Amino acid sequence: MVPNTDTPSGGTLYDLRIDKAGTRTRTVPVPGTWPRPDPAAVRSLERVLDAVPDGAPVLIDGLVACGVPEVVVARTRRLRVVVVVHLPLARESGLPADEARDLDARERRVLRACAGVVATGAWAARHLREHHDLRTVHVVPPGVDAASLAGGGRPRPEGSASSPRLSCVASLTPRKGHRVLFQALEGLADLDWTCVCVGPGTPLTPAPERVRFTGPLHGSDLDAAYDRTDLLVLPSLAETYGMVVTEALARGIPVVASAVGGVPEALGQTPDHGVPGLLVPAGDPEALSGALRAWLTDPALRRRLRVAAHARRAGLADWSEAARALEEVLDRV
């Protein structure tokens, strides 16, 4: 069961891609504003759960399940409920302290009651085990779709007339760190670059003149945006994995990102221990600006990161592998 939305998050896309690649799952979208649903949404979730036969496994997105223990916990007595946690509810940026505490407590009640908990990476699994005192959290990392080598992932002739293009693929929410990115770019006014922000929402802070916003892109439009990208930038303040990192690497595009949560895990290493990008402290515009300046001004660094991105690309798992891993979890619980 996944949130029903016109602009799906990375977590919802994970659910949908798992469902498409798997053989034993069927996606049921649940309308409502999660994790704080209105009464109509709660009734809809109750009806969906009550229609499931006794003893059947039910896989629910944590955004739907973790905010409503009053609905989910009682039904764990007759259903094998497995919750996939893409982002712990209390880690969303900008929450008032009392709301974060309440969501955290609700999430703990649900996760302790259900038959299984799935996280999308080792960092997230460790966090959930320690924070909620859980015995076991299963790890099922996202897969990635096969993609052609992006134009930005191919060598750019030195002295090329086109400006180096940075892309940030992320919803325009405080947690994704666009404010940090814009501050970092202000310090690079003396260099040649353009930056495109892809994702839903409205910028909350002014952006430099050379930053452009496309809104959300999907399918061939998103592929075209990646194809014009030389470097992916992900300045997130919190991130359990960061699927856009592997989406970029699948196209041979190197990455500059915050060293937060599961992002280093998503970036990974090549077989010879090379790293296909640069990691900086989260929330540090000076560090991000320095990393971007290094990439923009050092041809040898650009070549090294591009070579590492190509090598990392070859080792990425696809969605069928992720679907098989999740089906194994359902078998075990």
MIMAR-26059 format. One record per residue: residue in three letters; y, x, z of N, C-alpha, C, O in turn. Coordinates in steps of 0.2 Angstrom, whole numbers, plus 5000, padded with zeros to 4 digits. Atoms other than C-alpha are relative to their C-alpha. Example, Ala and Ser with C-alpha at 12.3 -4.5 7.8 and 13.67 -1.06 7.14 Angstrom:
REM residues 2
ala499450045000497850625039500650045000500550095003
ser499449964999499550685036500549965003501149995004
This chain:
REM residues 333
met499450045000500050005000500650045000500750095004
val499549965001501650074994500749965001500649904999
pro499450045000503550024996500149984993500050024988
asn499850025006504149924982500750014998501149985002
thr499449975001505650004975500250014992499750034989
asp499849985007506650024958500150074999500050104993
thr499949935000506950204962499650035005499850055010
pro500549974996505350274969500250075003500450114999
ser499949944997505450414981499550054998499050034995
gly500549955001504450574980499349985003498849985000
gly500650034997503250494992499649954996499049944996
thr500250065004503050334982499750034994499150004992
leu500349985006502750434966499350045002498950034998
tyr500749974997501350534976499549945000499049954997
asp500550064999500550364980499849984993499249974992
leu500250035007500650304962499650054996499150024992
arg500349955004500050464954499350015003498850014999
ile500750004997498550474966499649944998499049944996
asp500350065002498150294962499850004993499249984991
lys500150005007498250324943499450054999499050044994
ala500549955002497150484944499349985004498850015002
gly500650014996495850414957499649944997499849914992
thr500550055003494350294954499949945005499649895004
arg500250044995494250204971500649975003500649935008
thr499450034997496050154975500449954996500349964990
arg499650045004497150014970500749995004500749975010
thr499350004997499050014973500249925001500249884996
val499750074999499849854981500750025003500850045008
pro499349994997501749864982500249955005500049895004
val499850044995502449794997500850005000501150055002
pro499350015000504249724996500450015007500050005012
gly499750004994505549755009500450075001500350124997
thr499649944999506749885016499750045006499750025012
trp500449964995505650015025500350065002500750094998
pro500450024995505450075039500349945004500049925009
arg499750054997506549935045500049934996500549914993
pro500050055004505949785036500349935003500349925009
asp499850074997506549605037499449965001498949984999
pro500650044998505449465043499649984994499049984995
ala500450025006504949415025499650064998499050054996
ala500449945002504349595022499450015005498950025003
val500649994995503349595038499549954999498949974999
arg500550055001502549435034499650014993499050004993
ser500349975006502149505016499450055002498950054999
leu500549954998501249655024499449975004498949995003
glu500550034996500349545036499549964996498949974997
arg500450045005499649435022499650054996499050044995
val500449965004499049585012499550035004498950045002
leu500549974995498149665027499549955002498949975002
asp500550054998497349505032499649984995499049954996
ala500450015005496649485015499550054999499050044995
val500549955001495649645016499449995004499549975010
pro500650014997493849625021499950055006500150105006
asp500249964994493249685039499750074998499250074994
gly500349945001492849865039500250044994500050104993
ala499849965006493649915023500550055001500950045006
pro499449954999494750075021500649974997500649944991
val499450025002496550035019500550065000500650095006
leu499649945000497750175014500749984999500949944994
ile499350025000499550145018500550065001500450105005
asp499449955000501150245015500349995007500449945009
gly499850004994501850295031500749975001500949955006
leu499450034999503550235027500049925001500449895004
val500150074999502850055027499649995007499849955010
ala500550024994501550075041500450025007500349995012
cys499849974994502450185054500649975004500649985010
gly499550044997503950075058499849945003500249905006
val500250064998502949925062499350005003498849975001
pro500750004996501549955075499849935002499249925003
glu500250074998501649775080499649974995499249924996
val500450035005500849735063499450044999498850014998
val500549965002499749885060499550015005498950015004
val500549984994498949935077499549945001498949965002
ala500550054999498149765080499549994995498949984996
arg500550015005497349765063499550074999499150074995
thr500549945000496549945066499449985003498950025003
arg500650024997495249855076499549974995498949984997
arg500550025004494449785061500050034993499650024989
leu500049965007495049895046500150075002500350105007
arg499949935000494950075043500650034997500750044991
val499349995002496750115042500150074999500050115004
val499849935001497250285035500850004997501049964993
val499350005002499150325034500250074997500050125000
val499749945004499950455022500750015002501149965001
val499349994998501450525030500450054996500250114995
his499749965005502650595017500650045004500850095003
leu499449984996504150615030500049975006500049915007
pro500050044994504050585048500749965001501249994999
leu499450045000505250445051500650035004501250025001
ala499449974996506350535064500350064997500950084999
arg499749945003506650675053500549994994500850034991
glu499550015005507750585041500750015002500950005008
ser499349984997509550655042500449945001500449894998
gly499550054999510950555049499849955004500249905005
leu500250054995509950445061500450015006500450065009
pro499750004993510850395077499450025005498850015003
ala500549984996509850475091499649955003498949965004
asp500450054997509250315099499649974995499049954996
glu500450025005508650255082499450054998498850034997
ala500549955001507750415079499450005005498850015004
arg500550004995506850405096499649944999499049945000
asp500450065000506350225093499550014994498949994995
leu500449995006505650265075499450055002498850045000
asp500549954999504750415082499449975005498849995004
ala500450034996503950315096499549954996498949954997
arg500450045004503350185084499550034995498950014995
glu500449965004502650315072499450025004498850025002
arg500549984995501650385087499549955001498949965001
arg500550054999500850225091499649984994499049974995
val500450015006500350195073499550054999498950044998
leu500449955002499650365070499450015005498950035003
arg500549994995498650375086499549945000498949955002
ala500550055000497850205083499650004993499049974993
cys500350015006497350225065499450054999499350105003
ala500749965001495650295058500250074997499750124998
gly499949935003496450445049500850004998501149954997
val499349995002498150525045499950064995499650104996
val499949955006498550625029500750025000501249985000
ala499349975001499950745027499950034993499450054991
thr500049975007500450825010500050075000500150104995
gly500049925000500451005016499850025007499849985012
ala500249984994499851115030500650005005500449995011
trp499550014995501551125038500149935003500249935009
ala499950064998501750945039499449975005499549945010
ala500650014996499950925046500150035007499950005012
arg499949964994500351055059500549965005500449955011
his499550034996501950965064499849935003499949925009
leu500250064997501150795066499550015005499549975010
arg500549984995499650865076500450015006500249995012
glu499749984994500750945088500549955003500649945009
his499550044998502150825089499849935003500049915008
his500250074998501150665091499350015004499049965005
asp500649984996499650755100499449964996499049925000
leu500550035004498450705086499450055000499550114999
arg500649965001496650775085499950034993499850094993
thr500149985007496550785066500549974996500649914996
val499650025005497750775052499750034993499750094993
his500349985007496950785034500650034996501250004996
val499549985005497950885021499849994993499250014991
val500150015007498050825003500650024997501149974996
pro499449995003499350914994500149974993499649944990
pro499850045006500250834979499750044994499650104994
gly500249975007499550874961500650014996501250004998
val499449995005500650914946499849984993499250004992
asp500250025007500650844929500150074995500550114996
ala499949945005500350974915500649994996500849934994
ala499450005004501951014906500150064996499850114997
ser499849945004502551124892500550045003500950035008
leu499649954997503451284896500849974998500949964992
ala499350025001505351234898500450054996500250114996
gly499649955003506651304887500350055005500450115003
gly499749954995507451374903499550055003499750105006
gly500649964997505751444908499950064995499550104997
arg500149955005505851554892500550055001501150045003
pro499549954999506751714891500749984996500649964991
arg499350015004508651694887500350064998500350115002
pro499849945003509351824876500750025004501149985005
glu499449984997510651924886500650004996500650014990
gly499450015004512351884881500049934996500549924992
ser500050075004511851704875500749975002500949975007
ala499450045000513351594872500049945005500549925008
ser500150064995512651454883500050025007499750075009
ser500049994993512951444901499449995004499049955002
pro500650014996511551474914500049935003500549915006
arg500050074998511051294919499650005006499050015006
leu500450014994510551254937499949925000500349884998
ser500150084999509751084941499849995007499450035010
cys500250034993509550994958499749934999500149894997
val500350075001508250854956499849975007499349995010
ala500050034994508450754972500449945001501049944998
ser499650054998509050594979500750025004500650075007
leu499349984997510950604984500049975007500449935009
thr500050024993510550585003500250065004500050125001
pro499849944996511150695017499450055001499650115001
arg500649964999509350765020499950054994499750114995
lys500149965006509350845002500550065000500450104995
gly499549955000510850955006500550024994500750074993
his499649995006511950924991500750035003501050074999
arg499449974997513450965003500050085000500550114998
val500149934999512751135006500050044993500450094992
leu500049975007512451164987500750004997500950054994
phe499350005003514251114982500450055004500850085000
gln499749944997514951234995499850064998500250114997
ala500349935002513851374989500350014993500550064991
leu499750005007514451334971500850025000501050054995
glu499349985000516251344976500250075000500750104998
gly499949934999516051524980499750044994499850104994
leu500349965006515351564962500549984994500349984989
ala499550025005516951504953500150064995500350044989
asp499949945005517051684945499550014995499550054991
leu500649995004515351664937499949944995500249894996
asp500150055005514751564922499449975002498850005002
trp500650044998513551424926500249924999500849914999
thr499950074999513351234925499549985004499050015005
cys500550034995512451124937499949924999500449894998
val500150075001511650954934499649975006499150005008
cys500350034994511150844949499649934997500049894995
val500450055003509750724944499749965006499449995011
gly500250044995509350584956500449945002501049945000
pro499650064998509850414963500550015006500550065009
gly499550004995511350384974500750034998500850044992
thr499349985001513250434975500150065004500050065010
pro499849944996513850604980500549985006500949955005
leu499650024994514550594998500550055001501050045005
thr499449955000515650754996500250024993499850014989
pro499749985006516750814982499550064997499350105001
ala500449955004515750924969500550044996501050024994
pro499649955005516451074959500049964993499649924991
glu499950045006517051024942499450014995499349974991
arg500649995005515551104933499449975002498849984999
val500650034998514350994942500049934997500549894997
arg500050075003513750834933499449965003498949995005
phe500550054997512750684939499749964995500149934991
thr500350045006511450594928499749945003499649894999
gly500450064997510750464941499350024999499150074997
pro500749995000508850444942499850014993500049974988
leu500349995006507850504927499350005000499050025005
his500750015000506050464922499750024993500150024988
gly500449995006504750504909500350064996500550114998
ser499749955005505450594893500750025002500950085000
asp499349984998507250594900500050055005500450105005
leu500149954995506650694915499850064997500050124999
asp500349945004505650804904500650044997500650104997
ala499549965003507150844894500550035004500850095003
ala499549964995508250884909499750065003500050115003
tyr500349944998506951004915500050054994500150114995
asp500049955006506851084897500650045000500650094997
arg499449975001508651124898500250045007500750075007
thr499849974993508551204916499750075000499250094998
asp500249934999508551384919499850025007499450065008
leu500149994993508451374938500049945004500549905003
leu500050064996507951234950500350025007500150075010
val499749994994508951224966499949945005500049895003
leu500250064995508351124981500250035007499950065011
pro499649984994509551144996499849965006500249955011
ser500250054995508551025008500150025007500050085008
leu499949994993508951015026499349995004499250025009
ala500750014998507150945029499649984994499849944990
glu500550015005505650935018499350015002499150075004
thr500749994998503850905021499650044995499150084996
tyr500349975005503350975004500550034995500650084994
gly499549995006504550964989499650004994499550064991
met500350005006503650904974500450024994500150054989
val499649985005505050944963499950084999500050114993
val500249935001504651134966499550014996499550054991
thr500649995004502951124959500149974993499949994988
glu499850025006503651014945500450054995500250064989
ala499649945004504851154940499550064998499550084993
leu500549955001503451284942499549994994499350034990
ala500550025006502351184930500350014994499950014988
arg499749995006503651214917500350074999500650094995
gly499849935000503951404921500750015002500950065001
ile499349994997505551374930500050035007499750005011
pro500049974993505951484945500549955004500849915002
val499750054995506651404961500450045005500250105007
val499649974994508051444974500049945005500249885003
ala500050054996507751334989500050025007500050085009
ser500049994993507851315008499350015002498849985000
ala500649984997506551395018499849955006499949975012
val500150054995506151235027499449964999499249944993
gly500650045001504651135031499550024996499350084996
gly500549985005503351135017500250034994499850054989
val499849975006504451215004499750064998499550074993
pro500349945001503851385006499250004997499050034993
glu500750025002502051315004500049984993499650004989
ala500050025007502551224988500250054995499950064990
leu499849955004503351374981499450054999499350074993
gly500649975000501851474985500150084997500650104997
gln500049945002501351644978499550014994499149974993
thr500549985006500551724962499450035003499450055008
pro500649964997498851804963500150075002499850105006
asp499849934998499751974965500550005005500850055006
his499650014995500751904979500850004998501250015003
gly499350015002502351884969500349935002499849885003
val499750064998503551744974500449974994500950014992
pro499650025006504251634960500749975001500949924998
gly499350034998505951604968500350045006500050095008
leu499649974994507151644982500049945005500249895004
leu499950054995507151554999500550035005500650085006
val499449994996508651545010500049955006499749905006
pro500050044995508951475027500449934999500849924995
ala499850075001509251285027500749995003500950025009
gly499450024998511051225029500550065000501050065004
asp499649945000511851395025500350014993499950044989
pro499750005007513051385010500150074998500050094992
glu499949935002513451575011499350034998499350074993
ala500749975002511551625010499849974993499650014989
leu500150035006511351494996500450034994500250054989
ser499549975004512851564987499850074998499850094992
gly500249935001512251744989499450004995499350044991
ala500650015004510551694981500149984993499850014989
leu499850025006511251604967500450064996500350074990
arg499749945004512451754963499650054998499650084993
ala500549955002511051874963499649984994499550024990
trp500450035006510051764951500550004994500350024988
leu499550005005511651744940500250074997500350074991
thr499749945002512151924939499550064999499650114997
asp500549955000510452024940499549984995499049944996
pro500550025005509452014923499350025002498849985001
ala500649984998508052114931499749955005499149935005
leu500350054996507851984945499849944997499349904998
arg500150065004507951834933499350014996498949974996
arg500749995003506451914923499550005005498949975003
arg500649994995505451954939499849935002499249915003
leu500150074997505651774945499749964994499349914996
arg500350045005505251704928499350014999498949974997
val500749985001503651804926499649975006499049955005
ala500450024994503151754944499949924999499449895001
ala500150075001503451564939499549994995499149944996
his500650015005502351584924499350015003498949975002
ala500749994997500951654934499849955005499349935006
arg500150054995501151524948499849934996499449904999
arg500150065005501151384934499250004999499049944999
ala500750005003499351434929499549985006499049965005
gly500550024994498651404947500249935003499949925009
leu499850064997499451234951499449954999499149944993
ala500550055000498151094955500349944996500949924997
asp499850065003498250934945499949945005499649945010
trp500150064996498250754951499349975001499249945006
ser500750024999496450724949499750045006499250015009
glu500349974995496050854961500349975007499949975012
ala499750034994497250774974499649935001499549925007
ala500350074999496450604971499350015003499149975007
arg500749994997494650674974500150025007499750005011
ala500049984993495250754990500249945005499949945010
leu499850064996496050594996499449955001499249925006
glu500650054999494450494992499550035005499150005008
glu500449974995493450625002500249985007499849975012
val499850024993494550585017499849935002499649915007
leu500250074999494250395015499250005001499049965006
asp500750004998492350435015499950025007499550005010
arg500249974993492450535031500249955005499949955011
val499850044994493450405041499649934999499849895004
